[in-house]
Amino acid sequence: MTPTTFRAHLDALGWSIRGLAGILARPQRTVHSWLDRNAIPDDVAAWLQRRADAHAAAMRDDPPPGAHAP
């Protein structure tokens, strides 16, 4: 996963790097170092992809009130 994709998934989920670090119980500097080195661990990348996919599906299947499904 590229840093651009990583950040796009965080944005789609409404998560910050700080928030993700908390969810993963890892120091924020660790998450930043993944991005700086373009070395996002495969397990984290796969999990984040699944979360982003599930969120997109939920938004499509059950959009917020007043919103239109894409």
N, C-alpha and C positions, 0 to 999 in steps of 0.2 A: 504494500500500500504506500502510495506516495504521501508526502506531507500535505499536499494540496487536497487529496482525497480525504485524508484524515481530518483536516480542518473542515472540509465540506460536511462530513458526517457529524462532527461536533456541532456545527451551525444548524444542521437540519434537526438535530435532537434538542437544540437549545442548551447545550452543555458548553462550559468553558474548560480550558485546560486544567484549571484549578479544581473544578467540579469533577472532571474525569479522574484526576489524581486521587481525589477523595473516594470516589466510587471504587477505584482499583486498590485503595489503601497503599499508595506509593507516593513518594515525595514529588512535589510539583516539578522540581528540577530534573527528575528522572524523565518525566513526560516531555519536558522541553528538550532534553538531550536526545530523545528519540527523533524528534523533529529536526534538530540541528544536524544530526548525523545521518538523517534519512535511514534510520534503523528501527522502525516500529516493529516490535516483536510480532511474529506470525500469529500467536494465539490472541493477542490484543487486537490486531488488525481484523482477524476473522470474527471475533466477538463484536467489535464495533460495527463491522459490516452487517452482521445479523441484527443488531439493535437498530441500525439505520433502515434496513429493509423492513423490519417489523413495524417501525414507526411510520414509514411511508405507506405500507399496506393499511395500517389502522387509520391513517388520515384519509386515504382513498375510500375505504369501506365505511368509515364513520366520521365524516368531516365535522368540524366544530359548527355550532349553530350559526346560521347566516353565511357560511362558507359554501362554496361550490366545489364539488369533487373535480380534480383535474382530468 
